[in-house]
Amino acid sequence: MIDPQLLRDNPDVIKASQEARGASVAVVDEAVAADAARRSAITSFESLRAEQNAFGKTVAKAPKDEKAALVQQAQALAAKVKEAQAEVTAAEESFTTVVRSIPNVVLPDVPKGGEDDFVTLRTVGTKPEFDFEPKDHADLGEHLGIIDIPRGVKVSGSRFYFLRGLGARLEIALMSLGLDRAIAAGFEPLITPTLVRPETMAGTGFLGEHAAEVYRLEADDLYLTGTSEVALAGFHADEILPLESGEAFRYAGWSTCYRREAGSAGKDNRGILRVHQFNKLEMFAYVHPDQAEAEHAKLVGYQEQMLQDLGLHYRVIDVAGGDLGTSAARKYDIEAWVPTQGTFRELTSTSNCTTFQARRLDIRYRTESGKTAPVATLNGTLATTRWIVAILETHQQADGSVVVPEVLRPYLGGVEVIEPR
């Protein structure tokens, strides 16, 4: 959740964040009022409890003939304490409900607006040009015998697919390349659970406005994750991490991911760009809050190096406040050029979640004073199934074959070109 101290001391900062997101500003005033009511209830309860404790000592020391009357007074006071405690519980619940409805506070220089109001930070590489009519990735995949969508639909329904032969190996190659680079950069590899408890899903901010995109197993009260970010964020829940000397905890989570893609009916229905199940390698970092912005830049750098080595034309965008997820204070997307669509499409996202997730999941470090404070968390994609779309379309040849990027060849047994089956 947001920092309660910031809410008390500078609610205008949170209001500005809400404006940048195009979200309710009035909810900030509601949260301020709920916080004041909560603190007032706590003060009243503590005052009554202190009175009760003092009165209890009086009863204990009172002469026997006075005790009966004093006990009655003590019982009446105990009833008031119980009532005050119930008021504290109700006030705490009201405060938690309203404050958890407020998304993370965006960083001051995040662009304002919605999905189309991003700022392009840089464009890298050369746009691919062809002296023939390029095929889209779905046609290429079928022609090469590496993507089988009809059988995916037959088995599981729309937005499912099979990767076959070199298609399956191509995805594993991508993931393995990313994993090797993550390990070299100091990330510990994890194969993460893909089913998590509600408190873990809620702690990462995925049960808010995007809850409709999440699959839930009602009988087990578990959720299928749409990214290993969820499990990676929960990995250190309720822990104190030793970050005092500039240490950081970095993980690379390899998992299958599941998304309903609610609200996108009829959009990107063709091929494997927007599907219900895919694999992804996710970087995740726990760092001191002062290091969060620098860590964010590092994650983007790892992603860019991957895309450059894969020979893809891409741009890096600073996502506008209204297009940020609940947990992100800032997000950079990297979008690759997809030739047959004549536009850039998102391949990676990298988010700085500041202390938002850590507050919800109670992940802390110890400050110089000895007190604890929430850590910062960041996440970013280093490889995923969707990248195959840009690779196939960018590196296709006139005969329908596809040149394998050189960095992937060692993972494919030296295969240089994927030929039609």
GIKA-V875415 format. One record per pair of residues at least 6 apart in sequence whose C-alpha atoms are under 7 Angstrom apart, sorted by the first residue. I is the first residue (numbers start at 1). J is the second residue. If there is no record, write none. Layout:
I:J
I:J
//
This chain:
1:99
1:100
1:104
1:356
1:357
1:359
1:360
2:104
2:105
2:356
7:32
8:32
11:28
14:105
15:25
15:28
17:105
17:106
18:24
18:25
19:25
20:112
20:113
20:321
20:322
21:112
21:113
21:321
21:322
22:113
22:322
31:95
31:98
31:99
34:94
34:95
35:95
37:91
38:88
38:91
38:92
38:95
41:87
41:88
42:88
44:84
45:81
45:84
45:85
48:81
49:81
52:77
52:78
59:67
59:70
59:71
103:326
103:327
104:326
104:327
104:328
104:329
104:356
105:329
106:321
106:329
106:330
107:329
107:330
110:320
110:321
110:330
111:118
111:119
111:319
111:320
111:321
112:320
112:321
112:322
113:320
113:321
113:322
114:320
114:321
114:322
114:323
115:320
115:322
115:323
117:320
118:317
118:318
118:319
118:320
119:317
119:318
119:319
120:315
120:316
120:317
120:318
121:316
121:317
121:318
122:315
122:316
123:314
123:315
123:316
124:313
124:314
124:315
125:312
125:313
125:314
126:313
127:313
128:394
132:398
134:340
135:340
136:340
136:393
137:271
137:389
137:392
137:393
138:271
140:400
141:147
142:148
143:420
144:419
144:420
144:421
145:164
145:420
145:421
146:163
146:164
146:165
146:166
146:167
147:162
147:163
147:164
147:167
148:161
148:162
148:163
149:160
149:161
149:162
151:161
152:160
152:161
152:162
153:159
153:160
153:161
159:269
159:275
159:276
160:275
160:276
160:277
169:412
171:385
173:408
173:411
173:412
174:383
174:408
175:281
175:383
175:384
178:382
178:383
182:252
183:189
186:250
187:250
187:251
187:252
188:250
188:251
188:252
189:251
189:252
189:253
190:251
190:252
190:253
190:254
191:253
191:254
191:255
192:228
192:231
192:253
192:254
192:255
193:231
194:224
194:225
194:255
194:256
195:222
195:223
195:224
195:225
196:222
196:223
196:224
196:231
197:221
197:222
197:223
198:222
198:223
200:230
200:234
201:207
201:230
203:357
203:360
203:361
204:230
204:233
204:327
204:357
205:326
205:327
212:262
213:259
213:260
213:261
213:262
214:224
214:226
214:259
214:260
215:223
215:224
215:259
215:260
216:222
216:223
216:224
217:223
224:258
225:257
225:258
226:257
226:258
226:259
227:257
228:253
228:254
228:255
228:282
229:282
229:284
229:379
232:253
232:284
234:361
236:363
237:361
237:362
237:363
238:361
238:362
238:363
239:362
239:363
239:364
240:363
240:364
240:365
241:364
241:365
242:365
243:287
243:288
243:365
244:366
244:367
248:285
248:286
248:287
249:285
249:286
249:287
250:284
250:285
250:286
251:283
251:284
251:285
252:281
252:282
252:283
252:284
253:281
253:282
253:283
254:280
254:281
254:282
255:279
255:280
255:281
256:277
256:278
256:279
256:280
257:277
257:278
257:279
257:280
258:276
258:277
258:278
259:276
259:277
260:276
261:276
268:274
272:386
273:386
273:389
278:385
279:384
279:385
280:383
280:384
280:385
281:381
281:382
281:383
281:384
282:379
282:380
282:381
282:382
283:379
283:380
283:381
283:382
284:378
284:379
284:380
285:377
285:378
285:379
286:375
286:376
286:377
286:378
287:375
287:376
287:377
288:375
288:376
289:354
289:375
289:376
292:352
292:354
292:376
296:352
296:378
299:380
300:350
303:382
309:407
310:405
310:407
311:405
312:336
312:394
313:336
313:337
314:334
314:335
314:336
314:337
315:334
315:335
315:336
316:332
316:333
316:334
316:335
317:332
317:333
317:334
318:331
318:332
318:333
319:331
319:332
319:333
324:331
327:353
327:356
327:357
328:351
328:352
328:353
329:352
329:353
329:354
330:351
330:352
331:349
331:350
331:351
331:352
332:349
332:350
332:351
333:346
333:348
333:349
333:350
334:346
334:347
334:348
334:349
335:344
335:345
335:346
335:347
335:348
336:344
336:345
336:346
336:347
336:390
337:343
337:344
337:345
337:390
338:344
338:345
338:390
338:393
339:393
339:394
347:386
347:387
348:381
349:380
349:381
350:379
350:380
350:381
351:378
351:379
351:380
352:377
352:378
352:379
353:376
353:377
353:378
354:376
354:377
355:374
355:375
355:376
355:377
357:377
358:374
358:375
358:376
358:377
359:374
363:374
363:375
364:372
364:373
364:374
364:375
365:372
365:373
365:374
365:375
366:372
366:373
367:373
392:402
395:402
395:403
396:402
396:403
400:420
401:417
401:418
401:419
401:420
402:417
402:418
402:419
403:416
403:417
403:418
404:416
404:417
404:418
409:415
409:416
//
